[in-house]
């Protein structure tokens, strides 16, 4: 489908000139309007990818039209046209939200170049908006869940590196989702329709890993009775994911360096190299700089891998994401296991928010699967997952004073503590900013304010922190 440019100018000759010149040059559809009112009417009927607007027009000026477009169509890219004597006004337009401006009379090649850049911006904005809508709908970004600032930065990094062919190194503790990140990069890349080959390096013995990665020729060694294509060749024109690359031997490291440098492999027993077009994504939970100092990892390979690094935060550093993760994982695994929808009890959720989660999201996921399978009721409790002693030892469930209360009073007491701690932590991190806290935890601002009133939490108490 062709992209659409809306040109707004009160001069019919200018509109005709731009329509005739831009359509073949940019391979787009050019619509024209002779006034701001006509432009707004056209946009209501059909959206455009770019608006090219003359600054000076009778009736609604270009600046007034820009302001109205910012209000009605905030995602629309706008380029302003102005005469040489109105540069100050053009700069003001940029400050008001225009993407760029060009001066009349303009050079045709410069105009086409500027509009190409503007259309590229429109594509990126459109992709980003679609991704956000899909993420909000599923509460996940490419199966990664979290609305914390740290995870938002991860999502931004994924979208940025996916459009390149450069090598990516994903680092993070075990269970943080390095595999999901690699698959997200592939799914958003131009190689998405090609193979994605994942290799769990530590699980393959060293003497076998080389032949698995690079293949071999018949007779290369005992039992090599036929040629075997390696995983790099299987991933040709696609992506290969080398999981936990920090655990491979220096021998394999040397051969991988050759692949990254020369884009070719040499199967065992072969005298000729084979060219491979492969995007390499590697991951590790190891301290590679420390392994370099210890002589256990090649420094030159590290710098070849670490072209575009993505660091995944541990779960304990994004605790505000835990309620979203719990909800998402319960819905996912209840459906997969054909079990009725479950919820986590308030006291167990309180412990979830305090737990160290050394196994990160994978540990949380395993715990919830146990709860789905063994909880006899809709509510998953500590005893359903074998954590009753852990909660008692940590004194995170109930104190003696609470045990003396009846069920309803005890439940209210625990809910009071949960909301005080959870919302208090949110407000501490946002310095009392309720809007930002609501956005972080995924609630509407009014819903968060209602909870704050119910449990006596005041935002002003956190503004001095």
C-alpha positions as CSV (number, residue, x, y, z in Angstrom):
1,X,0.0,0.0,0.0
2,X,1.4,3.4,-1.0
3,X,2.2,6.0,1.6
4,X,0.2,9.2,1.5
5,X,1.5,12.8,1.6
6,X,-1.0,15.6,2.1
7,X,0.2,18.9,0.6
8,X,-1.5,22.1,1.9
9,X,-1.0,25.3,0.0
10,X,-3.3,28.1,-1.3
11,X,-1.5,28.3,-4.6
12,X,-3.0,25.8,-7.2
13,X,0.1,25.9,-9.3
14,X,2.3,24.9,-6.4
15,X,0.0,22.0,-5.5
16,X,0.0,20.7,-9.1
17,X,3.8,21.0,-9.3
18,X,4.4,19.1,-6.1
19,X,1.9,16.4,-6.9
20,X,3.4,15.7,-10.3
21,X,7.0,15.7,-9.0
22,X,6.6,13.9,-5.7
23,X,4.5,10.9,-6.7
24,X,7.0,9.4,-9.1
25,X,10.0,10.3,-7.0
26,X,8.7,9.0,-3.7
27,X,6.4,6.3,-5.1
28,X,3.6,7.7,-3.0
29,X,0.1,9.1,-3.3
30,X,-0.1,12.9,-3.0
31,X,-3.3,14.5,-1.9
32,X,-3.8,18.3,-2.1
33,X,-5.7,20.8,0.0
34,X,-6.0,24.6,-0.6
35,X,-6.8,25.5,3.0
36,X,-6.4,24.3,6.5
37,X,-10.1,23.5,6.8
38,X,-10.0,21.4,3.7
39,X,-6.9,19.6,5.0
40,X,-8.6,18.7,8.3
41,X,-11.7,17.5,6.4
42,X,-9.5,15.2,4.2
43,X,-7.7,13.8,7.2
44,X,-10.9,12.9,8.9
45,X,-11.9,10.8,5.9
46,X,-8.5,9.1,5.4
47,X,-5.3,9.4,7.4
48,X,-2.0,10.5,5.8
49,X,1.6,9.5,6.5
50,X,3.0,13.0,6.1
51,X,1.7,16.6,5.8
52,X,3.6,19.2,3.9
53,X,2.1,22.6,4.9
54,X,2.7,26.1,3.6
55,X,3.3,28.6,6.5
56,X,1.3,31.5,5.1
57,X,-2.3,30.9,3.9
58,X,-5.4,33.0,4.1
59,X,-7.9,32.0,6.8
60,X,-6.3,29.3,8.9
61,X,-2.5,29.9,8.8
62,X,0.0,27.1,8.6
63,X,0.9,27.6,12.3
64,X,-2.8,27.4,13.3
65,X,-3.2,24.2,11.2
66,X,-0.1,22.7,12.9
67,X,-1.5,23.3,16.3
68,X,-4.8,21.7,15.3
69,X,-3.0,18.7,13.9
70,X,-1.0,18.3,17.1
71,X,-4.3,18.1,18.9
72,X,-6.2,15.8,16.5
73,X,-3.4,13.8,14.9
74,X,-0.4,13.7,17.3
75,X,1.3,10.9,15.4
76,X,1.3,12.7,12.1
77,X,4.6,14.0,10.8
78,X,4.5,17.6,9.6
79,X,7.0,19.5,7.4
80,X,6.4,23.2,7.0
81,X,7.1,25.3,3.8
82,X,8.2,28.9,4.3
83,X,9.7,31.8,2.4
84,X,13.3,32.8,3.1
85,X,12.3,35.8,5.2
86,X,10.3,33.7,7.7
87,X,13.0,31.5,9.2
88,X,12.2,32.6,12.8
89,X,8.6,31.5,12.2
90,X,9.8,28.1,10.9
91,X,11.9,27.6,14.0
92,X,8.9,28.4,16.1
93,X,7.0,25.7,14.1
94,X,9.7,23.2,15.0
95,X,9.3,24.0,18.7
96,X,5.5,23.6,18.3
97,X,5.9,20.0,16.9
98,X,6.8,20.2,13.2
99,X,9.4,17.7,12.2
100,X,11.2,20.0,9.7
101,X,10.8,23.0,7.4
102,X,12.0,23.8,3.9
103,X,12.3,27.3,2.4
104,X,10.9,28.5,-0.9
105,X,12.0,28.5,-3.6
106,X,13.3,25.0,-2.8
107,X,15.8,22.8,-4.5
108,X,13.9,19.7,-5.8
109,X,16.5,17.1,-4.7
110,X,16.8,18.6,-1.3
111,X,13.0,18.6,-0.9
112,X,12.8,14.9,-1.9
113,X,15.6,14.0,0.5
114,X,13.9,15.8,3.4
115,X,10.6,14.2,2.7
116,X,12.2,10.7,2.5
117,X,13.6,11.3,6.0
118,X,10.2,12.5,7.2
119,X,8.4,9.4,5.7
120,X,11.0,7.2,7.4
121,X,10.1,8.9,10.7
122,X,6.4,8.2,10.0
123,X,7.1,4.5,9.5
124,X,9.1,4.3,12.7
125,X,6.3,6.0,14.6
126,X,3.7,3.8,13.1
127,X,5.6,0.7,14.0
128,X,6.2,1.9,17.5
129,X,2.5,2.7,18.0
130,X,1.5,-0.7,16.7
131,X,3.9,-2.4,19.0
132,X,2.6,-0.5,22.0
133,X,-1.0,-1.4,21.1
134,X,-0.1,-5.0,20.8
135,X,1.9,-4.9,24.0
136,X,-1.0,-3.3,25.9
137,X,-3.5,-5.7,24.5
138,X,-1.5,-8.8,25.5
139,X,0.3,-7.1,28.5
140,X,3.5,-8.4,26.9
141,X,6.1,-7.2,24.4
142,X,7.1,-10.2,22.3
143,X,6.4,-12.5,25.3
144,X,8.4,-10.2,27.6
145,X,6.3,-8.8,30.4
146,X,7.0,-5.7,32.4
147,X,6.2,-2.0,32.5
148,X,9.1,-0.8,34.7
149,X,11.5,1.8,33.3
150,X,14.3,-0.8,33.1
151,X,12.1,-3.1,30.9
152,X,11.0,-0.2,28.7
153,X,14.6,0.5,28.0
154,X,15.1,-3.2,27.1
155,X,12.1,-3.0,24.7
156,X,13.6,0.1,23.1
157,X,17.0,-1.6,22.7
158,X,15.4,-4.6,21.0
159,X,13.5,-2.5,18.5
160,X,16.7,-0.5,17.7
161,X,19.0,-3.5,17.2
162,X,16.4,-5.6,15.4
163,X,16.6,-3.3,12.3
164,X,20.3,-3.9,12.0
165,X,22.4,-7.0,11.1
166,X,25.0,-6.4,13.8
167,X,26.0,-9.0,16.4
168,X,24.1,-8.7,19.8
169,X,25.3,-9.8,23.2
170,X,22.5,-10.3,25.7
171,X,23.7,-10.5,29.3
172,X,21.8,-11.2,32.5
173,X,21.3,-13.6,35.3
174,X,19.9,-17.1,34.7
175,X,16.1,-16.9,34.2
176,X,15.8,-13.3,33.2
177,X,14.6,-14.0,29.6
178,X,17.7,-13.9,27.4
179,X,16.2,-16.5,25.1
180,X,13.0,-14.4,24.7
181,X,15.0,-11.3,23.9
182,X,16.9,-13.1,21.2
183,X,13.7,-14.4,19.6
184,X,12.1,-10.9,19.8
185,X,15.1,-9.5,17.9
186,X,14.7,-12.1,15.2
187,X,10.9,-11.7,15.0
188,X,11.3,-7.9,14.5
189,X,14.2,-8.2,12.0
190,X,14.2,-8.5,8.2
191,X,15.3,-12.2,8.8
192,X,12.0,-13.1,10.5
193,X,10.9,-15.4,7.7
194,X,14.2,-17.3,7.8
195,X,15.5,-19.9,10.3
196,X,16.1,-19.1,14.0
197,X,18.6,-21.7,15.3
198,X,19.2,-21.8,19.1
199,X,22.2,-23.6,20.5
200,X,22.5,-24.2,24.3
201,X,26.3,-24.3,24.3
202,X,26.9,-25.8,27.9
203,X,24.7,-28.8,27.2
204,X,26.7,-29.9,24.2
205,X,30.1,-31.6,25.0
206,X,33.1,-29.7,23.6
207,X,34.1,-32.5,21.2
208,X,30.6,-32.5,19.7
209,X,29.9,-28.8,19.8
210,X,32.4,-28.0,17.0
211,X,30.9,-30.6,14.6
212,X,27.4,-29.4,15.5
213,X,28.2,-25.8,14.8
214,X,30.3,-26.2,11.7
215,X,29.4,-29.6,10.3
216,X,31.7,-32.2,8.9
217,X,32.6,-34.2,5.8
218,X,32.4,-37.9,5.4
219,X,35.5,-39.6,6.8
220,X,36.5,-36.6,9.0
221,X,36.6,-38.9,12.0
222,X,35.4,-42.4,13.1
223,X,31.7,-42.9,12.5
224,X,31.5,-39.9,10.1
225,X,29.8,-42.0,7.4
226,X,28.2,-39.1,5.6
227,X,28.4,-35.3,5.3
228,X,26.6,-33.3,8.0
229,X,25.5,-29.7,7.6
230,X,26.3,-27.6,10.7
231,X,24.0,-25.3,12.6
232,X,25.6,-22.2,11.1
233,X,24.7,-23.4,7.6
234,X,21.2,-24.3,8.8
235,X,20.9,-20.7,9.9
236,X,22.0,-19.3,6.6
237,X,20.2,-16.0,5.9
238,X,18.6,-16.3,9.3
239,X,19.7,-16.0,13.0
240,X,21.8,-18.2,15.2
241,X,21.4,-17.8,19.0
242,X,24.4,-19.0,21.0
243,X,23.0,-19.3,24.5
244,X,25.5,-19.1,27.4
245,X,28.5,-18.5,25.2
246,X,30.6,-17.8,28.3
247,X,30.9,-21.5,28.9
248,X,32.5,-22.6,25.6
249,X,36.2,-23.6,25.4
250,X,38.9,-21.4,24.0
251,X,39.2,-23.8,21.0
252,X,35.6,-23.1,20.0
253,X,36.1,-19.4,20.8
254,X,38.9,-19.2,18.2
255,X,36.7,-20.8,15.5
256,X,33.8,-18.5,16.3
257,X,36.0,-15.5,16.0
258,X,36.8,-16.6,12.4
259,X,33.1,-16.8,11.6
260,X,32.4,-13.3,12.9
261,X,35.4,-11.8,11.2
262,X,35.2,-13.5,7.8
263,X,31.6,-14.7,7.6
264,X,32.7,-18.2,6.7
265,X,33.0,-21.6,8.3
266,X,35.2,-24.7,7.6
267,X,33.5,-28.1,8.2
268,X,35.6,-30.7,9.9
269,X,37.6,-32.7,7.3
270,X,37.0,-30.1,4.6
271,X,39.7,-28.1,2.9
272,X,37.4,-25.3,1.7
273,X,35.6,-22.7,3.6
274,X,31.8,-22.1,3.2
275,X,30.3,-18.6,3.2
276,X,27.4,-18.1,5.6
277,X,25.1,-15.1,5.9
278,X,24.1,-15.4,9.6
279,X,23.0,-12.8,12.2
280,X,24.7,-13.9,15.5
281,X,23.0,-13.3,18.9
282,X,24.9,-14.5,21.9
283,X,24.0,-14.6,25.6
284,X,25.7,-15.2,28.9
285,X,25.1,-15.1,32.6
286,X,28.9,-15.0,33.2
287,X,31.2,-12.1,34.0
288,X,33.0,-12.1,30.6
289,X,35.4,-9.2,31.5
290,X,36.3,-11.3,34.6
291,X,36.8,-14.4,32.5
292,X,39.0,-12.4,30.1
293,X,41.3,-11.4,33.0
294,X,41.5,-15.0,34.1
295,X,42.5,-16.1,30.6
296,X,39.3,-18.1,30.1
297,X,37.7,-15.9,27.4
298,X,39.2,-14.3,24.3
299,X,39.2,-10.5,24.5
300,X,39.0,-10.1,20.7
301,X,35.9,-12.4,20.6
302,X,34.3,-10.4,23.4
303,X,34.6,-7.2,21.4
304,X,33.3,-8.9,18.3
305,X,30.2,-10.1,20.2
306,X,29.6,-7.0,22.3
307,X,28.8,-4.8,19.3
308,X,25.2,-4.1,20.5
309,X,24.8,-5.1,24.2
310,X,21.5,-5.6,25.9
311,X,21.5,-6.0,29.7
312,X,18.5,-7.7,31.3
313,X,17.7,-6.6,34.9
314,X,17.2,-9.3,37.6
315,X,13.6,-9.6,38.9
316,X,14.6,-8.2,42.3
317,X,15.5,-4.9,40.5
318,X,12.1,-4.6,38.9
319,X,9.7,-5.8,41.6
320,X,7.0,-3.5,40.3
321,X,6.6,-5.9,37.4
322,X,5.9,-8.9,39.6
323,X,2.1,-8.4,39.8
324,X,1.9,-8.1,36.0
325,X,4.1,-11.2,35.6
326,X,2.0,-13.2,38.0
327,X,-1.2,-12.2,36.1
328,X,0.3,-12.9,32.7
329,X,1.9,-16.3,33.7
330,X,-1.3,-17.5,35.5
331,X,-3.4,-16.8,32.5
332,X,-0.9,-18.4,30.1
333,X,-0.4,-21.6,32.1
334,X,-3.9,-22.1,33.2
335,X,-4.9,-22.1,29.6
336,X,-2.1,-24.4,28.6
337,X,-2.8,-26.8,31.4
338,X,-6.5,-26.6,30.9
339,X,-7.1,-25.5,34.5
340,X,-9.6,-22.9,35.7
341,X,-8.2,-19.3,36.2
342,X,-6.2,-19.0,39.5
343,X,-5.3,-16.0,41.6
344,X,-2.5,-15.6,44.2
345,X,-3.5,-15.0,47.8
346,X,-2.6,-11.6,49.3
347,X,-0.1,-13.0,51.8
348,X,1.7,-15.0,49.1
349,X,1.8,-12.0,46.8
350,X,3.3,-10.0,49.6
351,X,6.1,-12.5,49.9
352,X,6.5,-12.6,46.1
353,X,7.2,-8.8,46.3
354,X,9.9,-9.5,48.9
355,X,11.5,-12.7,47.7
356,X,15.1,-12.7,46.4
357,X,14.2,-14.6,43.2
358,X,17.6,-15.9,42.5
359,X,16.1,-17.8,39.5
360,X,14.3,-14.7,38.4
361,X,11.3,-15.0,36.1
362,X,11.9,-18.7,35.4
363,X,11.8,-19.4,39.1
364,X,8.5,-17.4,39.5
365,X,7.1,-19.2,36.5
366,X,7.9,-22.6,38.0
367,X,6.4,-21.7,41.3
368,X,3.1,-20.5,39.7
369,X,2.9,-23.7,37.6
370,X,3.1,-25.7,40.9
371,X,0.4,-23.6,42.3
372,X,-1.9,-24.1,39.3
373,X,-1.4,-27.9,39.5
374,X,-1.7,-28.3,43.3
375,X,-4.0,-25.5,44.6
376,X,-7.4,-27.2,45.4
377,X,-9.3,-23.9,45.2
378,X,-9.2,-20.8,43.0
379,X,-6.7,-19.1,45.3
380,X,-3.0,-20.2,45.4
381,X,-1.7,-20.2,48.9
382,X,1.8,-20.7,50.4
383,X,1.1,-24.4,51.4
384,X,0.1,-25.2,47.8
385,X,3.6,-24.5,46.6
386,X,5.4,-25.8,49.7
387,X,6.4,-22.4,50.9
388,X,4.6,-22.3,54.2
389,X,7.9,-22.7,56.2
390,X,9.7,-20.1,54.1
391,X,7.0,-17.5,54.7
392,X,7.0,-18.4,58.4
393,X,10.7,-18.2,58.7
394,X,10.8,-14.8,56.9
395,X,7.8,-13.6,59.0
396,X,6.2,-12.3,55.9
397,X,2.8,-14.0,56.3
398,X,1.3,-13.2,59.7
399,X,2.5,-12.2,63.2
400,X,1.1,-13.5,66.4
401,X,-1.1,-10.5,66.8
402,X,-2.8,-11.1,63.5
403,X,-3.4,-14.8,64.3
404,X,-5.6,-13.7,67.1
405,X,-7.9,-11.9,64.7
406,X,-10.9,-13.5,62.9
407,X,-10.6,-14.3,59.2
408,X,-12.1,-11.1,57.9
409,X,-10.0,-8.8,60.2
410,X,-6.8,-10.8,59.5
411,X,-7.4,-10.5,55.7
412,X,-8.0,-6.8,56.0
413,X,-4.9,-6.4,58.1
414,X,-2.8,-8.2,55.5
415,X,-4.3,-6.2,52.6
416,X,-3.5,-3.0,54.5
417,X,0.1,-4.1,54.9
418,X,0.4,-5.2,51.3
419,X,-1.0,-1.9,49.9
420,X,1.0,0.2,52.3
421,X,4.2,-1.5,51.2
422,X,3.5,-1.9,47.5
423,X,2.0,1.6,46.9
424,X,4.5,3.2,49.3
425,X,7.4,1.7,47.3
426,X,5.9,3.0,44.1
427,X,5.4,6.5,45.5
428,X,8.9,6.5,47.0
429,X,10.4,5.8,43.6
430,X,8.3,8.4,41.9
431,X,8.8,10.9,44.7
432,X,5.1,11.2,45.3
433,X,4.1,11.5,41.6
434,X,0.7,9.6,41.5
435,X,0.4,9.8,37.7
436,X,3.9,8.3,37.2
437,X,3.2,5.7,39.9
438,X,-0.1,4.6,38.3
439,X,1.6,4.3,34.9
440,X,4.4,2.2,36.4
441,X,2.0,-0.3,38.1
442,X,-0.5,-0.4,35.3
443,X,-3.4,1.1,37.1
444,X,-5.6,4.1,36.0
445,X,-4.7,7.2,38.0
446,X,-8.2,7.3,39.5
447,X,-8.0,3.6,40.6
448,X,-4.7,4.2,42.3
449,X,-6.1,7.3,44.1
450,X,-9.1,5.3,45.3
451,X,-6.8,2.6,46.8
452,X,-4.7,5.4,48.4
453,X,-7.8,6.9,50.0
454,X,-9.0,3.5,51.2
455,X,-5.7,2.6,52.9
456,X,-4.8,6.0,54.1
457,X,-1.8,6.6,51.9
458,X,-0.9,10.2,51.2
459,X,1.3,11.1,48.2
460,X,2.7,14.2,50.0
461,X,4.3,12.0,52.6
462,X,6.7,10.8,49.9
463,X,7.6,14.1,48.2
464,X,10.4,14.9,50.5
465,X,12.2,11.6,49.9
